[in-house]
Amino acid sequence: MKKLILYLLIYSCVEILHAQDPFYSQLFSNRIYLNPALVGANKGMRLATIHRQLWPNVPGPLNTTGIGVDISAPAISGGLGLTAMSDNRGEGFLNTTQLGIIYAYRNLMGRSGNTEFSLATGINMVNKSIDWTKLEFSDEFDPVLGKVYKSSAQQPANTSIFYSDFDFGFSFNHRIRRFIRESYIGWGGAFHHLTRPDESFIGVHRRLPLKSSIYIGAMIPIKNFRSKTPTQFFPHIYYSQQGQKAFDEVVFQAFQAGCFLYKDWYFVGIDYRNSPYTTFRNTDALIINMGIHSGIGNAGSYQITYSLDVNLGGIRTQTWGSHEISLIFTYDEFKFGRNRGSRKPLNCFDFPQRGVFRMF
């Protein structure tokens, strides 16, 4: 009975959210999923992998795995990126696979070159499939005997659909010099599902809701300003909305804010997520982050981050929270083409002596 209640709860959540996109707590780990305009921000190549396990105590996996790789491409005035994602829901009955390619144009603004902007567009190919054999319906169950009946639900003609999707993003990064300090502020936004593709399995038109998001953050040195590895403070705010009241039955909103502290080879941080953002009574989770980073040779680096979502609302006592782990590699000497002109791209957050902490 406990498992049945949880299954019904998950099914009702899916019905309410109407194709809500998977959400990562580590906003800036797989950053090109956050905003395609962040493609090519590092000197060379950046490879990010991230895995999220949602509610491990709920029967059936709720797992999302993402991969993003991007390279600086001075030959075409920007960067190129590839992204992939696999999302599995409810013991594998609903699976989504996505592959995408992104181009971002990057340039500096002003004579001082202390502001960098980027515009990007991406195209994704998406496959969604249902394993009908793993679905269970209410008319199959007897209150006493359990699952004993055959359901009257009919399997749709198509249990797998393909469609294309388009994204757009922009970003601005500012370097602020004051005395011996160098601080950085970055902000940007993205629009996903611009064409609102139809993802219905049963012929009833169900268009994917438009998703829009915006973020802002700053990397501020607070100690050892002259060091190559100063102690840094990273506050950030993120807001997203999926769905529009004029077109969709439900509008999903999320607000996340937090801060990180980077010191030597490790970092820690905490985030607060609220959905919807209008009242603190709808607090979703506190997110605890921790990780390590180090260089590899003369041009490479790696970063490992673990985060735990401590659920503060809803079915928090039954879920054991959510877990997320990411692994990032960078290699500065791998790029496509050479710089054009006399100005070099703005290189933000290049510490410790690598590009791994280029957050945005």
Backbone hydrogen bonds, N-H to C=O, Kabsch-Sander energy under -0.5 kcal/mol:
donor,donor_aa,acceptor,acceptor_aa,energy
5,I,1,M,-2.4
6,L,2,K,-2.0
7,Y,3,K,-2.5
8,L,4,L,-2.5
9,L,5,I,-2.1
10,I,6,L,-2.5
11,Y,7,Y,-2.7
12,S,8,L,-2.4
13,C,9,L,-2.1
14,V,10,I,-2.2
15,E,11,Y,-2.1
16,I,12,S,-2.0
17,L,13,C,-2.4
18,H,14,V,-1.4
27,L,25,S,-1.6
29,S,26,Q,-1.1
30,N,26,Q,-0.7
31,R,28,F,-0.6
31,R,29,S,-1.4
33,Y,30,N,-1.5
34,L,30,N,-0.9
35,N,31,R,-2.4
38,L,35,N,-2.0
39,V,36,P,-1.6
41,A,38,L,-1.2
45,M,331,Y,-2.6
46,R,70,D,-2.5
47,L,329,F,-3.0
48,A,68,G,-2.9
49,T,327,L,-2.4
50,I,66,G,-2.5
51,H,325,I,-2.5
52,R,64,T,-3.0
53,Q,323,H,-3.0
54,L,52,R,-0.6
54,L,62,L,-2.8
55,W,53,Q,-0.5
55,W,321,G,-0.7
57,N,319,T,-1.7
58,V,55,W,-2.0
63,N,88,N,-1.2
64,T,52,R,-2.3
65,T,86,S,-2.7
66,G,50,I,-2.9
67,I,84,A,-2.7
68,G,48,A,-2.7
69,V,82,L,-2.6
70,D,46,R,-2.1
71,I,80,L,-2.4
72,S,44,G,-1.8
73,A,78,G,-3.3
75,A,336,F,-1.7
76,I,73,A,-1.5
77,S,74,P,-1.6
78,G,73,A,-2.0
79,G,104,A,-2.3
80,L,71,I,-1.9
81,G,102,I,-2.3
82,L,69,V,-2.9
83,T,100,G,-2.1
84,A,67,I,-2.7
85,M,98,Q,-2.1
86,S,65,T,-2.6
87,D,96,T,-2.7
88,N,63,N,-2.9
89,R,94,L,-2.2
93,F,89,R,-0.9
93,F,90,G,-1.5
94,L,89,R,-1.6
95,N,129,S,-2.4
96,T,87,D,-2.6
97,T,127,N,-2.7
98,Q,85,M,-2.5
99,L,125,M,-2.3
100,G,83,T,-2.7
101,I,123,I,-2.1
102,I,81,G,-2.6
103,Y,121,T,-2.3
104,A,79,G,-2.4
105,Y,119,L,-3.3
106,R,77,S,-2.1
107,N,117,F,-1.9
109,M,115,T,-2.9
115,T,109,M,-0.8
116,E,173,N,-2.7
117,F,107,N,-2.5
118,S,171,S,-2.1
119,L,105,Y,-2.0
120,A,169,G,-2.4
121,T,103,Y,-2.1
122,G,167,D,-1.9
123,I,101,I,-2.0
124,N,165,D,-2.9
125,M,99,L,-3.3
126,V,124,N,-0.5
126,V,163,Y,-2.8
127,N,97,T,-2.8
128,K,161,I,-2.2
129,S,95,N,-2.4
130,I,159,T,-2.6
131,D,93,F,-1.8
132,W,130,I,-1.0
134,K,131,D,-1.8
135,L,132,W,-1.5
140,E,137,F,-1.8
141,F,138,S,-1.4
142,D,146,G,-3.6
146,G,142,D,-2.1
148,V,140,E,-1.7
148,V,146,G,-1.0
149,Y,140,E,-2.1
158,N,201,F,-0.7
159,T,157,A,-0.6
161,I,128,K,-2.8
163,Y,126,V,-1.9
165,D,124,N,-2.2
167,D,122,G,-2.4
168,F,191,F,-2.3
169,G,120,A,-2.1
170,F,189,G,-2.4
171,S,118,S,-1.9
172,F,187,W,-3.0
173,N,116,E,-2.8
174,H,185,I,-3.1
175,R,114,N,-3.1
176,I,174,H,-0.5
176,I,183,S,-3.1
177,R,175,R,-0.5
178,R,176,I,-0.5
178,R,181,R,-2.0
181,R,178,R,-2.3
183,S,176,I,-2.6
184,Y,219,M,-2.0
185,I,174,H,-2.4
186,G,217,G,-2.6
187,W,172,F,-2.5
188,G,215,Y,-1.8
189,G,170,F,-1.9
190,A,213,S,-1.8
191,F,168,F,-3.2
192,H,211,K,-3.2
193,H,166,F,-0.7
194,L,166,F,-2.3
196,R,193,H,-1.1
199,E,206,R,-2.2
205,H,203,G,-0.6
208,L,197,P,-2.9
211,K,192,H,-2.1
212,S,241,Q,-2.7
213,S,190,A,-2.0
214,I,239,Y,-2.4
215,Y,188,G,-2.3
216,I,237,I,-2.0
217,G,186,G,-2.6
218,A,235,P,-1.9
219,M,184,Y,-2.6
220,I,218,A,-0.6
220,I,233,F,-2.9
222,I,231,T,-2.7
223,K,231,T,-1.0
227,S,224,N,-1.3
231,T,223,K,-1.3
232,Q,262,Y,-2.3
233,F,220,I,-2.8
234,F,260,F,-2.5
236,H,258,G,-2.3
237,I,216,I,-2.5
238,Y,256,Q,-3.0
239,Y,214,I,-2.5
240,S,254,A,-2.3
241,Q,212,S,-2.7
242,Q,252,F,-3.0
243,G,210,L,-2.7
247,F,244,Q,-2.0
248,D,244,Q,-3.3
252,F,242,Q,-2.7
252,F,250,V,-0.5
254,A,240,S,-2.2
255,F,274,N,-2.7
256,Q,238,Y,-2.9
257,A,272,Y,-2.2
258,G,236,H,-2.2
259,C,270,I,-1.9
260,F,234,F,-1.3
261,L,268,V,-2.9
262,Y,232,Q,-2.6
263,K,266,Y,-2.6
264,D,229,T,-0.5
266,Y,263,K,-2.4
267,F,291,G,-1.9
268,V,261,L,-1.7
269,G,289,N,-2.1
270,I,259,C,-1.9
271,D,287,I,-2.3
272,Y,257,A,-3.2
273,R,285,A,-2.5
274,N,255,F,-2.9
275,S,282,N,-1.9
279,T,276,P,-0.8
282,N,279,T,-1.4
283,T,280,F,-1.4
284,D,273,R,-2.1
285,A,273,R,-1.5
286,L,310,V,-1.8
287,I,271,D,-2.9
288,I,286,L,-0.6
288,I,308,L,-2.5
289,N,269,G,-2.8
289,N,287,I,-0.5
290,M,306,Y,-2.1
291,G,267,F,-2.1
292,I,304,I,-1.9
293,H,265,W,-2.2
294,S,302,Y,-1.9
296,I,300,G,-2.7
299,A,296,I,-0.6
300,G,296,I,-1.8
301,S,330,T,-1.6
302,Y,294,S,-2.6
303,Q,328,I,-1.9
304,I,292,I,-2.4
305,T,326,S,-2.1
306,Y,290,M,-3.0
307,S,324,E,-2.7
308,L,288,I,-2.2
309,D,322,S,-2.9
310,V,286,L,-3.4
310,V,308,L,-0.7
311,N,309,D,-1.0
312,L,284,D,-1.9
313,G,284,D,-0.7
318,Q,315,I,-1.8
319,T,315,I,-0.6
319,T,316,R,-0.6
320,W,316,R,-0.7
322,S,309,D,-1.2
323,H,53,Q,-2.4
324,E,307,S,-2.0
325,I,51,H,-2.2
326,S,305,T,-2.4
327,L,49,T,-2.4
328,I,303,Q,-2.6
329,F,47,L,-2.8
330,T,301,S,-2.1
331,Y,45,M,-2.3
332,D,299,A,-2.9
334,F,331,Y,-1.2
335,K,333,E,-0.7
336,F,72,S,-2.8
337,G,335,K,-0.7
348,C,346,L,-0.8
351,F,349,F,-1.7
353,Q,228,K,-0.5
353,Q,350,D,-0.6
357,F,351,F,-0.6
358,R,355,G,-1.7
359,M,357,F,-1.6
